[in-house]
Amino acid sequence: MLITNANIMTMSRRFGSIKNGYINIQNKKITAVGDMADAPDTDADTIDAEGRLVTPGLIDAHSHLGMWEDGLSFEGDDGNEDTEPITPHLRAIDGINPLDRAFSEAFEAGVTAVVTGPGSANPIGGSLAAVKTSGKRIDDMIIKAPVGMKIALGENPKTAYNEKSRMPVTRMATASLIREALREAADYKNALEKYEADPENEDKPDFDIKSEALLPVLKKEIPLHAHAHRADDIFTAVRIAKEFDLDLVLVHCTEGHLIADELRAEGYPALSGPILTDRSKPELKNQTEAAPGILDRAGVPVSIITDHPETPEKFLPLCAAVAVKYGMDREAALRAVTINPAKACGIADRVGSIEPGKDGDIVIWNGDPLSIEGRPYKVIS
């Protein structure tokens, strides 16, 4: 496939913006991008963009797409196994229904990749997956799984387990359960390493499915994705990550704009949102649509998220547009739904920008994607 006469925002430092350019795609991979003067002669199918804006496919770094199915209640709710507070061994790919119509709606809106997974009832909820929004079988849609381990701080675990009259019902207990699981996994890791180094003299530890699931976190192969709204909960996530020398992604970060300088100094990426919702609980009292822009201007690597179904996935472009309305730089908002989430989630080798070697996830837009009228002319993945 060859896309011609395109106004390309590559979201790549190397290629920048190309006013009248082409994109060559072979076997679903981008092989070349550049000025129309250098476009190759090819027998491939050609799409004339006719000067339209072209961007990478949009990415949502935090959603529950396919875990809470559209139009269903309990029958389609597969995001919170709130019968036990520590469940790192649960995998998003075993709960996602890719035939949920919200997938096709997201794709049609230009959202070609999402990170989806467990909810926030449990202090440790399970592993997240980065998946494409097009497809029928989740195994064929995976970009990376696991892509992160979901933990949750603040009101949600307290509320879920207070109703059951069991631990945790305080922030202290939530943090302690996370620490306990990480310490047990670290001990398990050490025992495995001793056995592997000297199998004749060391005993192999009994298989522990929960600790096994946390090994990629301890090895820094994947980060913790920490649900945290209030500033104190954000700092608890940072504290735990530092204690165990873990990579960390701050999810929601609702009061992040109040501590933007501190977050810049810490350097962890922030996934800001959802911003198109009401203040449905006390820890959202400081929620503001200006937060993504404030974080970006402070130098925090920020992505904009929907938290689908809190905000429907198809409205991710609208979330970015609202951030611009409340002061975020326009190009920064586009980065926050393309290359920034790709980097934050460790999938920038596949998606997030238009450059050779990456997946051919492309959106050709009719109008401005950061306006209420803008909508995709064609979505390619």
C-alpha positions in Angstrom: 0.0 0.0 0.0 1.2 3.5 -0.9 -0.3 6.6 0.7 0.4 9.7 -1.3 -0.2 13.5 -1.1 -0.5 13.4 2.7 0.1 16.1 5.3 1.9 13.8 7.7 2.5 14.3 11.4 4.8 11.4 11.9 5.2 12.0 15.7 8.9 11.0 15.1 11.8 13.2 16.0 13.6 11.9 13.0 10.9 12.6 10.4 8.9 15.4 12.0 6.0 16.8 9.9 5.9 16.4 6.1 3.6 18.8 4.3 3.2 16.8 1.1 4.5 13.3 1.6 4.1 9.6 1.1 4.0 6.4 3.3 4.9 3.0 1.9 3.5 -0.1 3.7 4.4 -3.7 2.9 3.1 -6.7 4.8 1.5 -4.3 7.3 4.9 -2.7 8.1 6.0 0.8 7.2 9.0 0.6 4.9 9.4 4.2 3.9 8.1 7.7 4.6 9.2 11.0 3.0 8.5 13.8 0.6 6.4 13.2 -2.5 9.3 14.0 -4.6 10.9 10.8 -3.4 7.9 8.6 -3.6 8.7 5.2 -5.1 7.2 3.8 -8.3 5.2 0.8 -7.2 2.4 -1.5 -8.2 1.0 -1.4 -4.7 -2.6 -0.2 -4.0 -2.4 3.6 -3.8 -4.5 5.9 -1.5 -4.4 9.5 -2.5 -4.8 11.5 0.8 -5.5 14.6 -1.2 -3.7 16.8 1.3 -5.5 15.4 4.3 -3.8 15.2 7.7 -2.3 11.8 8.4 -1.2 10.6 11.9 -0.3 7.3 13.5 -3.1 5.3 14.8 -4.2 6.6 18.2 -3.3 4.7 21.4 -5.0 4.6 24.7 -2.6 3.6 27.5 -5.3 2.7 30.0 -8.7 1.2 29.4 -10.8 -1.8 30.3 -11.9 -2.4 26.7 -13.4 -5.8 26.3 -13.4 -6.4 30.1 -16.6 -4.5 30.8 -18.7 -5.3 27.7 -20.9 -2.8 26.1 -24.6 -3.2 26.9 -24.2 -5.9 29.5 -24.1 -5.9 33.3 -22.7 -8.8 35.4 -22.7 -11.1 32.4 -20.0 -9.0 30.7 -18.2 -7.7 33.7 -14.9 -9.5 33.9 -12.5 -6.9 35.2 -12.6 -7.3 39.0 -12.0 -10.6 40.7 -12.9 -9.0 44.0 -13.1 -12.3 46.0 -9.4 -12.1 46.9 -7.3 -8.9 47.2 -4.0 -10.1 45.7 -4.4 -11.6 42.2 -1.3 -10.9 40.1 -1.7 -14.3 38.3 -4.8 -13.1 36.5 -4.2 -12.2 32.8 -6.2 -9.6 30.8 -6.1 -11.8 27.7 -8.2 -14.4 29.4 -11.0 -11.8 30.1 -11.1 -9.7 26.9 -13.9 -10.2 24.4 -12.6 -8.7 21.1 -16.1 -9.0 19.6 -17.5 -6.4 21.9 -18.7 -3.7 19.6 -16.7 -1.1 21.5 -13.6 -2.5 19.7 -15.0 -1.8 16.2 -16.2 1.7 17.4 -12.7 2.5 18.7 -11.1 1.4 15.4 -13.5 3.5 13.4 -12.7 6.5 15.5 -9.0 6.1 14.8 -7.9 4.3 18.0 -5.9 1.3 16.7 -4.2 0.2 19.9 -5.1 0.1 23.6 -3.8 -1.2 26.9 -6.6 -3.0 28.7 -7.0 -5.2 31.7 -8.2 -5.6 35.3 -10.0 -2.9 37.2 -9.0 -1.3 40.5 -10.9 -3.3 43.2 -7.8 -5.3 44.2 -4.5 -3.9 45.5 -2.9 -6.2 42.8 -5.4 -7.0 40.1 -3.4 -8.8 37.4 -1.5 -8.3 34.2 -2.4 -5.8 31.4 -2.2 -6.4 27.7 -1.5 -4.0 24.8 -3.7 -5.1 21.9 -4.9 -3.9 18.5 -8.5 -2.9 18.2 -9.0 -4.8 14.9 -9.4 -8.5 14.9 -11.6 -11.4 16.1 -9.2 -13.5 18.2 -7.3 -11.8 21.1 -4.2 -14.0 20.5 -3.8 -12.5 17.0 -4.3 -8.9 18.3 -1.6 -8.8 21.0 1.1 -6.2 20.7 2.6 -7.1 24.1 1.3 -9.2 27.0 2.0 -8.8 29.8 2.7 -5.1 29.3 2.3 -4.1 32.9 1.0 -5.3 36.3 -2.0 -3.5 37.7 -2.0 -2.3 41.3 -4.5 0.0 42.9 -4.4 2.5 45.8 -6.9 4.7 47.4 -10.7 4.4 47.6 -11.4 1.5 45.3 -9.8 -1.3 47.2 -11.0 0.2 50.5 -14.6 0.3 49.2 -14.5 -3.2 47.7 -13.2 -4.9 50.8 -14.9 -2.8 53.4 -18.2 -4.2 52.0 -16.8 -7.7 52.7 -15.4 -6.8 56.2 -11.9 -8.0 55.3 -8.5 -6.5 54.6 -7.8 -4.0 53.2 -10.1 -1.3 54.5 -7.4 1.4 54.9 -4.7 2.8 52.7 -2.1 1.4 55.1 -3.4 -2.2 54.5 -3.6 -1.8 50.8 0.1 -0.8 50.6 1.1 -3.5 53.1 -0.6 -6.2 51.0 1.2 -5.0 47.9 4.5 -5.0 49.8 3.9 -8.5 51.2 3.3 -9.9 47.7 6.4 -8.2 46.3 8.5 -9.5 49.1 7.3 -13.0 48.7 7.9 -12.8 45.0 11.5 -11.5 45.7 12.2 -14.4 48.0 10.8 -16.8 45.4 13.0 -15.2 42.8 16.1 -15.5 45.0 15.3 -19.2 45.6 14.9 -19.9 41.9 18.2 -18.1 41.1 20.0 -20.2 43.8 18.6 -23.4 42.4 19.4 -22.5 38.8 23.0 -21.6 39.8 23.5 -24.8 41.8 20.8 -27.4 41.1 22.7 -30.2 42.7 22.9 -28.5 46.2 19.9 -26.2 46.2 16.2 -27.2 46.3 13.9 -25.9 43.6 11.1 -23.8 45.3 7.5 -25.1 44.9 5.7 -23.5 42.0 4.0 -20.3 43.2 1.7 -18.9 40.5 1.3 -15.5 42.1 5.1 -15.0 42.6 5.7 -16.3 39.1 3.4 -13.5 37.7 5.4 -10.9 39.6 8.8 -12.0 38.4 8.6 -9.8 35.2 7.9 -6.8 37.5 10.9 -7.6 39.8 13.1 -8.1 36.7 12.0 -4.7 35.3 10.7 -6.4 32.2 7.3 -4.7 32.8 6.3 -1.8 35.1 3.7 -1.5 37.8 0.7 0.4 36.5 -0.5 2.1 39.7 -4.1 3.4 39.9 -3.7 6.5 42.0 -5.9 9.6 42.1 -4.9 11.5 45.2 -1.5 13.1 45.6 -0.7 11.0 48.7 -1.6 7.8 46.8 0.6 8.8 44.0 3.5 9.2 46.4 2.8 5.8 47.9 3.1 4.3 44.5 6.4 6.0 44.0 7.6 4.9 47.5 6.8 1.3 46.8 8.5 1.4 43.4 11.6 2.8 44.9 11.6 0.3 47.8 11.7 -2.6 45.3 13.6 -0.9 42.5 10.7 -1.2 40.0 9.6 0.6 36.9 6.4 2.6 37.4 3.6 4.1 35.4 1.2 6.5 37.2 -2.4 5.8 36.1 -5.1 8.5 36.4 -2.8 10.8 38.4 -5.9 13.0 39.0 -4.1 15.3 41.5 -0.9 15.2 39.5 -1.3 18.8 38.5 -1.0 19.8 42.2 2.4 18.1 42.4 3.7 18.5 38.9 7.2 19.7 39.9 7.7 16.7 42.2 6.5 14.3 39.4 8.9 15.9 36.9 11.7 15.3 39.3 10.7 11.6 39.8 10.5 11.1 36.0 7.7 8.5 35.9 5.2 8.7 33.0 1.6 9.8 33.9 -1.5 8.6 32.2 -4.0 11.4 32.8 -7.7 10.9 32.8 -10.4 10.2 32.3 -11.4 13.9 32.1 -14.8 13.5 30.5 -16.5 12.2 33.6 -18.2 13.6 36.7 -16.4 13.7 40.1 -18.1 10.5 41.2 -16.1 10.0 44.4 -14.3 12.1 47.0 -10.8 11.5 45.7 -11.8 13.1 42.4 -12.7 16.4 43.9 -9.6 18.1 42.3 -10.2 16.6 38.9 -9.7 19.2 36.1 -9.6 19.1 32.3 -6.5 21.3 32.5 -4.4 18.5 34.2 -2.8 17.0 31.0 -1.6 20.4 29.8 -0.3 21.3 33.3 1.7 18.1 33.5 3.0 18.5 30.0 4.2 22.0 30.5 5.9 20.9 33.8 7.9 18.3 31.8 6.1 15.2 32.9 5.7 12.5 30.1 1.9 12.6 29.9 -0.6 10.4 28.0 -4.4 11.0 27.8 -6.6 8.1 28.6 -10.3 7.2 28.6 -10.5 4.5 31.3 -13.1 2.9 29.0 -16.0 2.4 29.8 -15.8 5.5 32.1 -15.4 7.4 28.9 -16.2 5.4 25.8 -13.0 4.4 23.9 -14.3 6.0 20.7 -14.0 9.4 22.4 -10.2 9.3 22.9 -9.8 12.0 20.2 -12.4 14.1 22.0 -10.5 13.8 25.3 -7.4 15.2 23.6 -9.4 18.0 22.0 -10.8 18.9 25.5 -7.3 19.0 26.9 -6.4 21.5 24.1 -9.5 23.5 25.0 -8.2 23.8 28.5 -4.7 24.9 27.6 -2.7 22.0 26.3 -0.5 22.6 23.3 -2.1 21.0 20.2 0.9 19.0 19.2 1.5 17.9 22.8 -2.1 16.6 22.9 -1.5 14.5 19.7 1.7 13.1 21.3 -0.4 12.2 24.3 -2.5 9.8 22.3 0.3 8.5 20.0 4.0 8.3 20.8 3.8 9.1 24.5 1.5 6.2 25.5 3.6 3.9 23.2 6.7 4.9 25.1 5.1 4.7 28.5 3.8 1.2 27.9 7.0 -0.2 26.2 5.4 -0.7 22.8 7.1 2.2 20.9 9.1 -0.3 18.8 5.8 -1.3 17.2 3.4 1.7 17.3 3.0 5.4 18.1 4.8 7.0 15.2 5.1 6.8 11.4 8.6 5.6 10.6 10.2 2.6 8.9 10.0 -0.7 10.8 6.8 0.1 12.7 3.4 -1.3 12.2 1.3 0.3 9.5 -1.2 1.8 11.9 -2.3 4.9 10.1 -5.2 7.3 10.3 -6.1 9.6 7.4 -8.4 12.4 8.8 -11.3 14.3 7.4 -10.7 17.6 9.1 -9.0 18.3 12.4 -8.9 15.2 14.7 -8.9 17.7 17.7 -12.2 19.2 16.8 -15.8 17.9 17.2 -16.2 17.7 13.4 -13.0 15.8 12.7 -13.3 12.1 11.9 -11.3 9.5 10.1 -11.5 9.3 6.4 -9.7 6.0 6.5 -8.1 3.8 9.2 -5.4 1.4 8.3 -4.0 -1.4 10.6 
